[in-house]
Amino acid sequence: MLKKLLTWSLLLGAIWPHTARGFDPVRVDQAKLTKHCPKCDLSEADLAEEDLRGANLQGAFLTGVDLENADLRQADLRRADLSLSFFWGSNSEVGLRANAGGANLRGANLQGADLEEANMTGADLEGADLSGANLFGANLQSANLRGTKLTTADLSQANLCNAVMPDGNRNRTGCRP
């Protein structure tokens, strides 16, 4: 019996760190210093005011991260989970030409963010706040915008082909005939 209990304890101890969500200070430092932290778990970390230009955060867990006034220009955020993250201000250049294709941005606060020409193909922006955001020329093809706030957002020249709009309807803007 004791042997079984010890085996289960060791097994649970080996699995637990991989299933728990929460940032590791070493990974946060790695992201800040090297700007290379793909698939890192940075959930709920404070990255406010950080210079993350060109950072490789592909597939990273950035759930609930404070990115206020962070500079994410040309960052690679493909398949990253940025749900419930806070981007207010962000030098008015959050994600400028960033690659956020397939990213989970559910409920993210992107008010006033400059996402000009950002690649957000297939991104999940359900319930996100993009009020006043600059999405000029952004690629939102097949993105999920259901319930997203787009008040005064600039969608000029944005590719919205097959994007699910806030009302649930599919958009055809940018689709080839």
Buried (B, 14 or more C-beta within 10 A) or exposed (E): EEEEEEEEEEEEEEEEEEEEEEBBEEBBEBBBEEBBBBEBBBBBBBBBBBBBBBBBBBBBBBBBBBBBBBBBBBBBBBBBBBBBBBBBBBBEBBBBBBBBBBBBBBBBBBBBBBBBBBBBBBBBBBBBBBBBBBBBBBBBBBBBBBBBBBEEBBBEEBBBBBBBBBEEEEBEBBEEE
